[in-house]
Structures are given as structure tokens and as C-alpha cells.
């Protein structure tokens, strides 16, 4: 991957064994990526980007307009999200095994040992988010394997800065962003279906969108909902 400058934009360019140019704008910050055929020079890629500037700016504006949380300190009274709902964090110090519990519609109780650092409190909460996804994802994969007639051989959860999910079509493996634990369940399901659709169509082309229309007719609404929910800016 290398970068080219197009007016006030920095674009990441990757060359692949493909026939056509593919343009994408990625959350959370509107990163612009172009996948280009191996034989195409940078000037051709630059001209292509210029021809799509209005589309790029429009999509970047959507991401930049998203509500964003300030960096979290993981202290009592802070707002944190789970399954699309806002909760207030309540940190409880005790010398037992750390854990997280939803107390009611208002509070997330975070139990940690005395003297736990911000990083430790953050990690306990992230572990809880991860365990939630590891419970939900297998159910969704099983459901959609039967509907889509595809097989996911492996899957995982990890933190990603620019993507909600990825799919390795050769290995039939999908990865889901840890942040999805904070989003509405419909958003998690949309990303699972999106990545599984890549097992039928690798590229984000008309056939890909047609397949999504077939499997999940409301996918555009879920996509928009996902991109409108608050983004965690904590590192």
C-alpha cells in the first residue's frame, strides 16, 4: 500500500490482481482507499479519484458528522454503550475477581480490585464486551449459514480502527470489530451478513448489493444506524 495526494485528500492505494478500480471510504474518520489493477499507474488512479471527489466528500462528511465520545476514563458516572443503549458506569472496588454486570436500564456495574488502573478497568470492560460477542456471533453465523448456504470455517473478534468487519474468502474466515458490542443487535447482524456475503461475492459490486437486498432487505437502514451511533475515541 502507498499513498497519493489528490487536492486536499490523502488516498491509500493498494494494487491487486483485479480488473477494475474499487473505491471505498471507511469509518470512523473517512479514510479513502482505492484498490487498483496491477498495471494501472498512479496518474490513472488520481484521475479516477478526481472524478469521484463529490462522492468521497459526501461520504466523509457522514462519518465526520457522527457523534463521538471523548476519551473514556472508566470512572463512575461516565456514559458507556451496550447493544445500542446508553448506561452510566458504576465502578465498585473490591478484592475479588473483576466482573461486569448490567444492574438495570441505567447502570453498568464494573467490579475491579482496589488500586486498579484506568487501563485495567478498560480491559475488564473490553473483556466483557468480547465475551458478549463470542456468545452472540456463533448463533448469528449458524442462522445465516442455513439461509445463505455458505460455510464460515473460522471467525474472531478484534479491535479495528477503520472497519466493522473483514472476510478472508479463501480461508472462509470473518473478523468482527469489538466495538459492535456497543451497537444495536441489528447492526451486529448486518455486519455478520455483510461479511458472509463476501463468501458469495468478493467485491462490493452490484451483485454484492443485490445479494444483500435478497438476504437482508433492510441492510441500508442498519448500515446507516451503525454509522450514526457514537464512536469510541479511546485508544
N, C-alpha and C positions, 0 to 999 in steps of 0.2 A: 504494500500500500504506500502511496505517496500523495502529496498534496499539490493542488493547483489553485491559483488565485483568479477569481472571476469578479471583477469590480470590488465590492466590499466583502465578498464571500471567500471563505477557505473551504475547499471541497476535497474530501478524501476519495482518491481514485484507486480502484483495485482492478487489475486485468485478469480475466479468466477465459477459459475456453468456452465462450458463448458467442452467439451470432449478433445479438442486439445490445444496445446500451440500456442499462437499468438504473433509474434514479430513485432515491429514497431520502426522506427527511425523518430523522429519528428523535424520539423523546430521550431525555427530558429537555434538552437545550436546543433542539432543532439542528443537530449535526447533519450535514449534507454528504451523502455518499453516492458515488456513481460506480457501477460495475461496467467495465468496457471490454470489448473483444481484444485479444492479444495484439492484433495487427493495427489497431486504431491509435493514432498519435494524439498527444495532448491537445494540440490545436483543434482537432475534430471534437474532442471531449469538451473543450472550452466553448466552442460554438454551440454544441448541444445544450450545455448548461445555460448559456445566454438565452437560448430560445425558450427555456423553461423557467426563467427568472421569476416571472409573476407567480407561477405555481409554487416555486420554492419559498418565496416571501410569504405567500398566503399560509402555507403550512407551518413555517417557522413562527409566524405570528400566533397561531393557535397554541403552540407549545409554550411560547413566552408569556401568553396570557393566563396560563394555568395558575391557580392558587398554589403558593409554596409555603412550606413551613420553615421557620427559622431553625438553625441547628438545635437539636434536642439536647438537653442536659440530663434527662432521665431523673427528674426530681418530682416530688408531689405537686399536683396542680397543673402539670403540663398536659396539653392535648396530644393524644395518640389515637391512631385509627386501627380498627379491626373490622374486616368484612364490610368496609364502606361506612361504618358508624364511628362517630367521634366519642372518645372516652377521656376522662380525666385520670391521670396516673396517680396512684397512691402507693408510695414506697414504704414498705414495712421492714424494719431491720430486726433480724433475729438470727441466732446462731444455729440454723438448721439448713437443710438442703434448699437452695433457691428454687422458687417456682413462681408461676404467674396464674392468676385466676380472674375471670370476669365476675365481679360481685353482683352487679345489676346493670341496668341500662345506662349507668353513669360512670362507673369506676372500673378500672383495671388495677387490681392489687398486685404489686411487684414485691415479692418476698426475697430479700437478699441478706447476706451476713453483715454484721457490724463492720464499718470501715470500708465497704465495697466502693470501688472507684466508679467514676462515670462509665468507663469502658466495660467494667464488669456488669454494671446494671444494664447497659446497652446490650451486651452479649446474652444475658439471661433472657431479655425480651426477644431478641432476634431468634434465639433457640426455640422459644415458644412459638413464634411465627412459623419457623421452619417445620416444627412438628405438626402444626395445624395443616400446612400444605401437604406434608407427607401422608396425612390421613385422607385429605380430600382428593388429591391428584389421582391415585390409583382407581378410585371409584369413577372419576370422570373418564379416564383413559379406557377402562373396561366398557363403560356405557357407549363411548363413541367408536371404539373398535368394532363393535357389533353393527353400529349404524353405517359406518363408513367403509367397512370391510377392509381395514388395514390393520397392521400389527405394529405396536410400539415395543421394540425389544428392550429398551432401556430409557430411563428418564432420571432427572435430577433437579435440584433446586440450588440456585446460586444468586449472588448479588450481581446485577448488571446495570451499568450506567446508561446505556443507550437503547436497550431492547427489553421488551416484556417477555420474550421467549425466543428460542432458536431451535432449529431442527437440522440434524445431520441425516440427510436422506439415505446415505449409503449404510450407515450404522443403524438406521431406524431409531435414533435416539433424540429425545427432546429435552430441552432445559427450560425451566420456568424461573422468572425473576422472583426473588424473595419478597419484593415489595407487593406482590399480588396478594399476599395475606392481608394487606391493609385495604384492599379494594373490594367492591361488592362481589358476591359469588358469581354473578352473571359475567363479570369481567374476567375472572379466572377461567370460567368455562369457555368464553370466547377465545382466550389465548391458547388454551389447550386444543380447541378445534382448529384454530388458525394454524398452529404448528403441525398438527396431524394432517391437515390438508396438504401440506408440503410433501407428504409421502405419496400423494397422488399427482401433484403438480409442483415442481421445484420453484418456479418463478412466480412473482406477483403480477401475473398477466390476466387477460380476460378470462381464460379458462379457470384460473385460480379463484377469481371473484365469482364466477358462475357456480363453482363448486361450493363456495361459502354460502351463496344465495340458496343453494339446494339444501345444505345441511343445517344452516343457522340463518334463516331469513332476516332476523333482527340484528345481524352482526354489526352493521354500521352504527346502530344505536349503542350497542355495547362498547364498540371501539371509541365512540365519542365520549361516552360516560367515563371510560377508563382514562382518557386523556384530559378530562376535566376535573378529576379528583386531585387533591393536594399531593404534591411531590415532596418527598423527604429529602432535605438538602444535607443531612448529616453524613459525614464521611464514614 
